[in-house]
Amino acid sequence: MTGASADACRRALDEAQAAGGAVAPATLAVLAAAPADALDLALRAFADAHGDKALGVLATLGAAPAGGVRRGAKRALYRLAQRGITPPPKAAPRPVVERHDERPLRAWISAIDGSGSRATWLLFDGAYGGLELCSLIVNDVAGVLEVAGGGITKKRLEAELAALRAAQKLPWVETEPARAIALIAEALRLHASLGTSPPSGFARWQRHFDGVTPPDAPALPREPDASLVARGGELLDAPEMAGWFLEPADVQSNALELLQADESRLVVSDQVKAERAESIVTRVVERELGEEARRRWARRLVESAFIFDATDRGDLAAVARASAGALVGAGEITSQPFARTLARRALDVAGEVATGRLTAAAASRKPA
């Protein structure tokens, strides 16, 4: 009986060999139904007869679902291996890399504080369908100051946004990702010009900004509306501009002069005191608002105009753009209300520092 079963198995194996190594279901059924000793005898004879040409059929049977067939085929492969006949080595599996384009999906920016800093968030497609949040603080005189972020869920993102809007002192608005990317590219260009580098944590996000060209300076009105320029001082009443003033340490001596004039025992009229104060403010404006400083404050005003528009304050946005145009124009800067208010605030804050009511560190407008 064993011989007949072995012969049936051998015929089935030869048929598989003739079919180019393909093992049909009927062939596998014959082999699975045979007694173990008959199957082993047939597999041994098949391997001896075909040598390395038997490897294809035997390798296929070595992965068969029928346990007896699988084990018999592996024994036949082992016996061939003892004779130096082995299948060619399998190619090393290529690592599976989840491809994704890491597109920027959404972006948010804050208003600019008195030091020229703002928060910027960018949300990217992450690996395996996830999300990646890049959180930065960028400054217009120092570049990227802080970096954070990582993987985030949609639920966590919404919770973070809600908490941020509730606690953030500055307005926080959603914008086009391209705008946020351009702002960050501008900060990176600033690092290059200063010979500095962003914080080490930025390396994780660098690839998103490689090759991005920073935007040109925004266009400003060449002949801004004089009535809007005259309202420039009103801008500094906006809550987000509470910290907008010139660096107090740079006007300390002028602040002391102002304090001494106020505290003088000489009897002078209020008009004379006011004229002295205005004269001091004029000197500060002339000295501190040179061409570079004017461009910087004008850019801050333009960015603030975007925030004003986004928060339904179009009237202030128009004043901000007009004041920005006046700052960089050919007009006399000492008469501009926005410039004078910046200087006067700085003198007042410097006076607070001089009298000990405020620390110099708390008053400073230099980026931390």
FIVEXDO-250530 format. One record per residue (C-alpha): residue number from 0; residue in one letter; x, z, y. Coordinates in steps of 0.5 Angstrom, whole numbers, plus 500, padded with zeros to 3 digits. Example, Ala and Ser with C-alpha at 12.3 -4.5 7.8 and 13.67 -1.06 7.14 Angstrom:
// residues 2
   nr  rest   c1   c3   c2
    0     a  525  516  491
    1     s  527  514  498
***
This chain:
// residues 368
   nr  rest   c1   c3   c2
    0     m  500  500  500
    1     t  506  502  505
    2     g  509  495  503
    3     a  502  491  505
    4     s  501  495  512
    5     a  509  494  513
    6     d  508  487  513
    7     a  502  487  517
    8     c  505  491  522
    9     r  511  486  522
   10     r  507  480  523
   11     a  504  483  529
   12     l  510  484  532
   13     d  513  477  531
   14     e  506  475  534
   15     a  508  479  540
   16     q  515  476  540
   17     a  513  469  540
   18     a  508  471  546
   19     g  514  472  550
   20     g  514  480  549
   21     a  507  481  551
   22     v  503  486  546
   23     a  496  484  546
   24     p  490  489  544
   25     a  489  487  537
   26     t  497  487  536
   27     l  497  494  538
   28     a  491  496  534
   29     v  494  494  528
   30     l  500  498  529
   31     a  496  504  531
   32     a  492  504  525
   33     a  498  503  520
   34     p  501  509  517
   35     a  507  512  520
   36     d  512  510  515
   37     a  510  503  514
   38     l  510  502  522
   39     d  517  505  522
   40     l  519  500  517
   41     a  516  495  520
   42     l  520  497  527
   43     r  526  498  524
   44     a  526  491  520
   45     f  524  487  527
   46     a  529  491  531
   47     d  535  489  526
   48     a  532  481  525
   49     h  532  480  533
   50     g  537  485  536
   51     d  537  485  543
   52     k  531  480  543
   53     a  527  485  541
   54     l  528  490  547
   55     g  522  487  551
   56     v  517  488  545
   57     l  520  495  544
   58     a  520  497  551
   59     t  513  495  552
   60     l  511  499  546
   61     g  515  505  548
   62     a  510  506  554
   63     a  504  505  549
   64     p  498  510  550
   65     a  498  511  542
   66     g  503  516  541
   67     g  505  514  534
   68     v  507  507  536
   69     r  510  510  542
   70     r  514  515  538
   71     g  516  509  533
   72     a  518  504  538
   73     k  523  509  542
   74     r  526  511  535
   75     a  527  503  534
   76     l  530  503  541
   77     y  535  509  540
   78     r  537  505  533
   79     l  539  499  537
   80     a  542  503  543
   81     q  547  506  537
   82     r  549  499  536
   83     g  550  498  543
   84     i  544  494  545
   85     t  540  497  551
   86     p  536  494  556
   87     p  539  492  562
   88     p  539  498  567
   89     k  532  499  572
   90     a  533  497  579
   91     a  533  504  583
   92     p  527  505  586
   93     r  526  503  593
   94     p  524  509  598
   95     v  517  509  600
   96     v  517  509  607
   97     e  510  510  611
   98     r  510  505  616
   99     h  506  506  623
  100     d  507  503  630
  101     e  507  510  633
  102     r  503  507  639
  103     p  502  512  645
  104     l  494  513  644
  105     r  493  518  650
  106     a  496  521  656
  107     w  495  527  661
  108     i  499  529  667
  109     s  499  534  672
  110     a  499  534  680
  111     i  506  536  683
  112     d  508  543  685
  113     g  512  544  691
  114     s  519  543  687
  115     g  517  536  685
  116     s  515  538  678
  117     r  509  536  674
  118     a  507  537  666
  119     t  506  530  662
  120     w  503  530  655
  121     l  503  523  651
  122     l  500  523  644
  123     f  502  518  639
  124     d  500  515  632
  125     g  504  520  627
  126     a  506  519  620
  127     y  501  518  615
  128     g  495  518  620
  129     g  497  524  623
  130     l  498  525  631
  131     e  504  527  635
  132     l  504  530  642
  133     c  510  530  646
  134     s  510  535  652
  135     l  515  535  658
  136     i  516  538  664
  137     v  519  532  669
  138     n  522  533  676
  139     d  523  528  681
  140     v  530  531  683
  141     a  533  533  676
  142     g  529  529  671
  143     v  527  532  664
  144     l  527  540  665
  145     e  523  542  659
  146     v  521  539  652
  147     a  516  541  647
  148     g  511  538  642
  149     g  510  536  635
  150     g  505  534  630
  151     i  498  536  632
  152     t  491  535  629
  153     k  485  533  633
  154     k  482  539  633
  155     r  488  543  636
  156     l  489  538  641
  157     e  482  539  644
  158     a  483  546  644
  159     e  490  546  647
  160     l  487  541  653
  161     a  481  546  654
  162     a  486  552  654
  163     l  490  548  659
  164     r  485  546  664
  165     a  482  553  664
  166     a  489  556  665
  167     q  493  551  669
  168     k  494  552  677
  169     l  495  545  678
  170     p  490  539  677
  171     w  490  536  670
  172     v  488  529  669
  173     e  488  524  663
  174     t  491  517  665
  175     e  494  511  662
  176     p  499  512  657
  177     a  503  506  660
  178     r  503  511  667
  179     a  506  517  663
  180     i  511  513  660
  181     a  514  510  666
  182     l  514  517  669
  183     i  518  519  664
  184     a  523  513  664
  185     e  524  514  671
  186     a  526  521  670
  187     l  531  518  665
  188     r  534  514  670
  189     l  535  520  674
  190     h  539  523  669
  191     a  543  517  668
  192     s  544  517  676
  193     l  546  524  676
  194     g  551  524  670
  195     t  546  529  666
  196     s  542  529  660
  197     p  535  531  658
  198     p  534  538  654
  199     s  537  537  646
  200     g  529  537  644
  201     f  528  530  647
  202     a  532  526  642
  203     r  526  527  638
  204     w  522  522  643
  205     q  528  518  645
  206     r  526  512  641
  207     h  519  511  645
  208     f  522  510  651
  209     d  528  506  650
  210     g  528  499  653
  211     v  522  502  658
  212     t  524  499  665
  213     p  522  505  670
  214     p  517  502  676
  215     d  519  500  682
  216     a  517  504  688
  217     p  510  504  690
  218     a  508  500  696
  219     l  506  504  702
  220     p  502  502  708
  221     r  507  499  713
  222     e  502  501  719
  223     p  498  507  717
  224     d  492  509  720
  225     a  494  513  726
  226     s  487  517  725
  227     l  489  519  718
  228     v  496  520  719
  229     a  494  526  724
  230     r  490  529  719
  231     g  497  530  715
  232     g  497  537  716
  233     e  490  538  712
  234     l  493  536  705
  235     l  497  542  705
  236     d  491  546  705
  237     a  489  543  698
  238     p  490  548  692
  239     e  495  544  689
  240     m  499  544  695
  241     a  500  551  696
  242     g  507  551  694
  243     w  509  545  698
  244     f  514  547  703
  245     l  522  545  705
  246     e  527  550  701
  247     p  527  556  705
  248     a  534  558  704
  249     d  536  552  708
  250     v  532  554  714
  251     q  534  562  714
  252     s  537  562  720
  253     n  532  558  724
  254     a  527  563  721
  255     l  531  569  723
  256     e  531  566  730
  257     l  524  565  730
  258     l  523  572  728
  259     q  527  575  733
  260     a  524  571  739
  261     d  517  574  736
  262     e  520  581  736
  263     s  524  580  743
  264     r  523  586  748
  265     l  523  581  754
  266     v  516  580  756
  267     v  514  572  755
  268     s  507  569  755
  269     d  504  567  749
  270     q  505  560  751
  271     v  513  560  752
  272     k  513  564  745
  273     a  509  558  742
  274     e  514  553  745
  275     r  520  556  742
  276     a  517  556  735
  277     e  515  549  736
  278     s  522  547  738
  279     i  525  551  732
  280     v  520  547  728
  281     t  522  540  731
  282     r  530  542  730
  283     v  528  543  722
  284     v  524  537  721
  285     e  530  533  724
  286     r  535  536  720
  287     e  532  537  714
  288     l  528  531  713
  289     g  533  525  713
  290     e  532  518  710
  291     e  532  521  702
  292     a  528  527  703
  293     r  523  523  707
  294     r  522  518  701
  295     r  522  524  696
  296     w  516  527  700
  297     a  513  520  701
  298     r  513  519  693
  299     r  510  526  692
  300     l  504  524  697
  301     v  503  517  693
  302     e  503  521  686
  303     s  498  526  689
  304     a  494  521  692
  305     f  493  519  685
  306     i  491  526  683
  307     f  486  526  689
  308     d  482  520  687
  309     a  482  522  679
  310     t  479  529  682
  311     d  474  525  686
  312     r  477  527  693
  313     g  478  520  696
  314     d  478  522  703
  315     l  485  526  702
  316     a  487  521  698
  317     a  487  516  704
  318     v  490  521  708
  319     a  496  522  703
  320     r  497  515  703
  321     a  497  514  710
  322     s  502  520  711
  323     a  507  517  706
  324     g  507  511  709
  325     a  508  514  716
  326     l  514  518  713
  327     v  518  512  711
  328     g  516  508  717
  329     a  519  507  723
  330     g  515  512  727
  331     e  518  519  730
  332     i  517  524  724
  333     t  518  530  729
  334     s  511  529  731
  335     q  508  528  724
  336     p  503  533  722
  337     f  505  533  715
  338     a  512  534  716
  339     r  511  539  721
  340     t  507  543  717
  341     l  512  543  711
  342     a  517  546  716
  343     r  513  551  719
  344     r  511  553  712
  345     a  518  554  710
  346     l  520  558  716
  347     d  514  563  715
  348     v  516  563  707
  349     a  524  564  709
  350     g  521  570  714
  351     e  518  573  708
  352     v  525  573  705
  353     a  528  576  711
  354     t  524  582  711
  355     g  524  583  704
  356     r  517  582  702
  357     l  519  576  698
  358     t  525  575  693
  359     a  529  569  695
  360     a  528  567  687
  361     a  521  567  688
  362     a  521  563  694
  363     s  526  557  692
  364     r  523  550  691
  365     k  529  548  687
  366     p  527  546  680
  367     a  528  552  675
***
